[in-house]
């Protein structure tokens, strides 16, 4: 029985680390590549949105722990300054991927909302459950041998939900790639790079599992709320 929980922990952390590796490798490679034409990520994203008749969506510069995301309620795309104002292929991939979620909100809203809920769980539940286990362990309720298994089960379920909703991320990257295939007809050599970059971006929020302590810490501090867009 113990072996099952150990395997669950190894799988959970292994998937999270795999996702982090895919995203980091993509960003390292993409940061060295300048996109054709020298357009910034904000400019190419505006073009993408306008082409898809999403002219009402705003692109806003936003510097905080949680950034580079689309908010369907406010119809706003929040981008970090280093992404928004950069002409690098990495910046293009991040911005276009997030903008593609706006297209999903038209036809896949329920699935997109489920994915967003799973991302929140990935960011906050691992550290929260571990902290609760530490407190209860100090009080010896439940015993350590039971408590760590409960945490392992929670972590595995959170990661399972994340992985099951990953197709939403790959769908967004596919939409962005379809746009780039039309945009870069005169630069076909860049498409292979963007295929890898957009695949890496799709794994970003799976890797957020490993940063859960940061999300919980800054989310609990007063400054965390001040950094959220209003």
Secondary structure, DSSP 8 states (H G I E B T S, - for coil): -HHHHHHHHHHHHHHHHHHHHHHHHHHHHHHT-B-GGG--HHHHHHHHHHHTT-TT-EEEE--SSS-SEEETTTTEEEE-HHHHT--BHHHHHHHHHHHHHHHHHHH-HHHHHHHHHHHHHHHHHHHHHHHHHHHHHHTTSS-HHHHHHHHHHHHHHHHHHHHHTHHHHHHHHHHHHHHHHHHTTT-THHHHHHHHHHHHHHTHHHHGGGGHHHHHHHHHSHHHHHTS--
